Amino acid sequence: MITVSISICTATSKDYYAVNSLVREGHEEHVMEEPAVFKSVESVMPESYFKDLLEDPASHIFIAKNDELVVGFAIISIEHSPSFQSLVRRKYAYIHDFGVRKALQKQGVGGLLFTSCREWAKANAIAFYEHLGMKGISRKMNMNI
Protein backbone atom coordinates (compact mmCIF):
# COMPACT_ATOMS: atom_id res chain seq x y z
CA MET A 1 0.00 0.00 0.00
CA ILE A 2 1.28 3.45 -1.00
CA THR A 3 1.28 6.11 1.74
CA VAL A 4 -0.63 9.12 0.49
CA SER A 5 -1.65 12.46 1.93
CA ILE A 6 -4.79 13.51 0.07
CA SER A 7 -6.43 16.92 0.07
CA ILE A 8 -9.71 17.72 -1.65
CA CYS A 9 -10.16 21.14 -3.23
CA THR A 10 -12.08 22.96 -5.94
CA ALA A 11 -10.69 22.69 -9.46
CA THR A 12 -9.54 25.79 -11.31
CA SER A 13 -8.89 26.33 -15.00
CA LYS A 14 -5.23 25.40 -14.33
CA ASP A 15 -6.37 21.85 -13.46
CA TYR A 16 -7.87 21.09 -16.88
CA TYR A 17 -4.96 19.06 -18.27
CA ALA A 18 -4.60 17.01 -15.07
CA VAL A 19 -8.34 16.24 -14.97
CA ASN A 20 -8.44 15.43 -18.68
CA SER A 21 -5.55 13.02 -18.13
CA LEU A 22 -7.57 11.20 -15.46
CA VAL A 23 -10.68 11.15 -17.66
CA ARG A 24 -8.55 9.76 -20.49
CA GLU A 25 -7.17 7.01 -18.25
CA GLY A 26 -10.71 5.78 -17.56
CA HIS A 27 -11.78 6.33 -21.16
CA GLU A 28 -8.98 4.13 -22.47
CA GLU A 29 -10.43 1.23 -20.46
CA HIS A 30 -13.72 1.77 -22.35
CA VAL A 31 -11.85 1.89 -25.66
CA MET A 32 -10.25 -1.48 -24.92
CA GLU A 33 -13.57 -3.07 -23.89
CA GLU A 34 -15.84 -1.52 -26.54
CA PRO A 35 -13.82 -0.36 -29.57
CA ALA A 36 -16.97 -0.32 -31.69
CA VAL A 37 -18.37 2.41 -29.41
CA PHE A 38 -15.38 4.34 -28.04
CA LYS A 39 -12.27 5.63 -29.75
CA SER A 40 -8.97 6.83 -28.37
CA VAL A 41 -8.50 10.62 -28.38
CA GLU A 42 -6.14 13.02 -26.62
CA SER A 43 -8.82 15.34 -25.24
CA VAL A 44 -11.69 13.22 -23.91
CA MET A 45 -13.20 16.14 -22.01
CA PRO A 46 -13.37 19.28 -24.16
CA GLU A 47 -11.70 22.26 -22.46
CA SER A 48 -14.76 24.42 -23.21
CA TYR A 49 -16.98 21.95 -21.30
CA PHE A 50 -14.58 22.03 -18.33
CA LYS A 51 -14.59 25.84 -18.29
CA ASP A 52 -18.40 25.96 -18.58
CA LEU A 53 -18.65 23.71 -15.52
CA LEU A 54 -16.29 25.97 -13.57
CA GLU A 55 -18.46 29.01 -14.37
CA ASP A 56 -21.81 27.34 -13.69
CA PRO A 57 -22.97 27.98 -10.09
CA ALA A 58 -25.07 24.80 -10.26
CA SER A 59 -21.96 22.67 -10.96
CA HIS A 60 -18.76 21.91 -9.11
CA ILE A 61 -15.53 20.09 -9.89
CA PHE A 62 -13.62 18.63 -6.95
CA ILE A 63 -10.07 17.41 -7.31
CA ALA A 64 -8.06 15.15 -5.02
CA LYS A 65 -4.39 16.03 -4.69
CA ASN A 66 -1.49 14.01 -3.34
CA ASP A 67 0.84 16.90 -2.53
CA GLU A 68 0.46 18.92 -5.77
CA LEU A 69 -0.35 15.98 -8.06
CA VAL A 70 -4.03 15.67 -9.10
CA VAL A 71 -4.97 12.03 -8.47
CA GLY A 72 -8.77 12.14 -8.59
CA PHE A 73 -11.76 14.24 -9.59
CA ALA A 74 -15.54 14.42 -9.29
CA ILE A 75 -18.00 16.50 -11.29
CA ILE A 76 -21.34 17.18 -9.62
CA SER A 77 -24.27 19.44 -10.44
CA ILE A 78 -27.74 20.32 -9.26
CA GLU A 79 -30.30 18.96 -11.72
CA HIS A 80 -34.08 19.22 -12.12
CA SER A 81 -36.36 16.42 -13.19
CA PRO A 82 -38.12 16.89 -16.52
CA SER A 83 -41.63 18.32 -16.29
CA PHE A 84 -43.37 15.14 -17.38
CA GLN A 85 -46.75 14.31 -15.87
CA SER A 86 -45.42 10.86 -15.09
CA LEU A 87 -42.59 12.22 -12.90
CA VAL A 88 -42.57 13.89 -9.51
CA ARG A 89 -40.91 17.31 -9.87
CA ARG A 90 -37.66 17.30 -7.93
CA LYS A 91 -34.26 18.86 -7.66
CA TYR A 92 -31.30 16.56 -7.04
CA ALA A 93 -27.52 16.38 -7.10
CA TYR A 94 -25.99 14.26 -9.85
CA ILE A 95 -22.39 13.09 -10.10
CA HIS A 96 -21.61 13.25 -13.83
CA ASP A 97 -18.07 11.95 -13.79
CA PHE A 98 -15.72 10.55 -11.20
CA GLY A 99 -12.25 9.05 -11.36
CA VAL A 100 -9.17 8.15 -9.35
CA ARG A 101 -5.72 7.45 -10.79
CA LYS A 102 -5.47 3.66 -11.14
CA ALA A 103 -2.34 3.44 -8.95
CA LEU A 104 -4.22 5.05 -6.04
CA GLN A 105 -7.54 3.23 -6.26
CA LYS A 106 -8.77 1.38 -3.14
CA GLN A 107 -6.92 3.78 -0.84
CA GLY A 108 -9.78 6.05 0.22
CA VAL A 109 -9.42 8.77 -2.43
CA GLY A 110 -12.82 8.00 -3.97
CA GLY A 111 -14.46 8.05 -0.54
CA LEU A 112 -13.02 11.50 0.17
CA LEU A 113 -14.29 12.80 -3.17
CA PHE A 114 -17.74 11.30 -2.59
CA THR A 115 -17.95 12.85 0.88
CA SER A 116 -17.07 16.25 -0.60
CA CYS A 117 -19.80 15.83 -3.23
CA ARG A 118 -22.35 14.88 -0.59
CA GLU A 119 -21.44 17.89 1.59
CA TRP A 120 -21.63 20.23 -1.43
CA ALA A 121 -25.08 18.89 -2.34
CA LYS A 122 -26.27 19.29 1.26
CA ALA A 123 -24.97 22.88 1.44
CA ASN A 124 -26.77 23.69 -1.83
CA ALA A 125 -30.04 22.27 -0.54
CA ILE A 126 -29.81 24.30 2.66
CA ALA A 127 -28.90 27.48 0.73
CA PHE A 128 -31.94 26.97 -1.53
CA TYR A 129 -34.36 26.89 1.40
CA GLU A 130 -32.64 29.80 3.14
CA HIS A 131 -32.97 31.80 -0.10
CA LEU A 132 -36.73 31.24 0.16
CA GLY A 133 -36.67 32.83 3.61
CA MET A 134 -36.79 29.65 5.65
CA LYS A 135 -34.80 29.15 8.84
CA GLY A 136 -33.77 25.87 10.37
CA ILE A 137 -35.41 24.72 13.60
CA SER A 138 -34.71 21.03 13.23
CA ARG A 139 -33.19 18.81 10.59
CA LYS A 140 -34.19 15.36 9.42
CA MET A 141 -31.61 13.47 7.39
CA ASN A 142 -31.86 10.45 5.13
CA MET A 143 -29.59 8.53 2.78
CA ASN A 144 -30.51 5.72 0.44
CA ILE A 145 -27.88 2.99 0.53
WOZIUR-V885827 format. One record per residue. RES is the residue in three letters. SS is DSSP state (A for helix, B for strand, O for the rest). PHI is phi in whole degrees, 0 to 359 (none if undefined). BURIAL is I if it has 9 or more other ideal C-beta (glycine too) atoms within 8 Angstrom, else O. Layout:
RES/SS/PHI/BURIAL ; RES/SS/PHI/BURIAL
This chain:
MET/O/none/O ; ILE/O/278/O ; THR/O/278/O ; VAL/O/230/I ; SER/O/240/O ; ILE/B/258/I ; SER/B/237/O ; ILE/B/252/I ; CYS/B/215/O ; THR/B/276/O ; ALA/O/291/I ; THR/O/236/O ; SER/A/300/O ; LYS/A/292/O ; ASP/A/270/I ; TYR/A/306/I ; TYR/A/295/O ; ALA/A/293/I ; VAL/A/293/I ; ASN/A/300/I ; SER/A/298/I ; LEU/A/291/I ; VAL/A/299/I ; ARG/A/296/I ; GLU/A/302/I ; GLY/A/291/I ; HIS/A/297/I ; GLU/A/298/I ; GLU/A/295/O ; HIS/A/295/I ; VAL/A/301/I ; MET/A/292/O ; GLU/A/278/O ; GLU/O/225/O ; PRO/O/295/O ; ALA/O/282/O ; VAL/O/248/O ; PHE/O/247/O ; LYS/O/232/O ; SER/O/283/O ; VAL/O/219/O ; GLU/O/289/O ; SER/O/253/O ; VAL/O/287/O ; MET/O/257/I ; PRO/O/301/O ; GLU/A/298/I ; SER/A/295/O ; TYR/A/297/O ; PHE/A/301/I ; LYS/A/294/I ; ASP/A/299/O ; LEU/A/297/I ; LEU/A/298/I ; GLU/A/274/O ; ASP/O/276/O ; PRO/O/294/O ; ALA/O/269/O ; SER/B/233/I ; HIS/B/208/I ; ILE/B/241/I ; PHE/B/262/I ; ILE/B/234/I ; ALA/B/255/I ; LYS/B/239/I ; ASN/B/253/I ; ASP/O/60/O ; GLU/O/255/O ; LEU/B/272/O ; VAL/B/286/I ; VAL/B/240/I ; GLY/B/194/I ; PHE/B/205/I ; ALA/B/213/I ; ILE/B/244/I ; ILE/B/230/I ; SER/B/211/I ; ILE/B/271/I ; GLU/B/241/O ; HIS/B/235/O ; SER/O/292/I ; PRO/O/296/O ; SER/O/273/O ; PHE/O/266/O ; GLN/O/300/O ; SER/O/279/O ; LEU/O/241/O ; VAL/O/285/O ; ARG/O/293/O ; ARG/O/204/O ; LYS/B/242/O ; TYR/B/210/O ; ALA/B/267/I ; TYR/B/228/O ; ILE/B/271/I ; HIS/B/280/O ; ASP/B/207/I ; PHE/B/201/I ; GLY/B/198/I ; VAL/B/227/I ; ARG/O/310/I ; LYS/A/309/O ; ALA/A/294/O ; LEU/A/247/I ; GLN/O/292/I ; LYS/O/67/O ; GLN/O/233/O ; GLY/O/95/O ; VAL/A/296/I ; GLY/A/299/I ; GLY/A/297/O ; LEU/A/295/I ; LEU/A/296/I ; PHE/A/297/I ; THR/A/299/O ; SER/A/297/I ; CYS/A/297/I ; ARG/A/298/O ; GLU/A/294/O ; TRP/A/297/I ; ALA/A/296/I ; LYS/A/296/O ; ALA/A/298/O ; ASN/A/293/I ; ALA/A/295/O ; ILE/A/295/I ; ALA/A/298/O ; PHE/A/300/I ; TYR/A/291/O ; GLU/A/295/I ; HIS/A/298/O ; LEU/O/280/O ; GLY/O/95/O ; MET/O/278/O ; LYS/O/233/O ; GLY/O/285/O ; ILE/O/237/O ; SER/O/202/O ; ARG/O/222/O ; LYS/O/251/O ; MET/O/237/O ; ASN/O/210/O ; MET/O/213/O ; ASN/O/283/O ; ILE/O/235/O
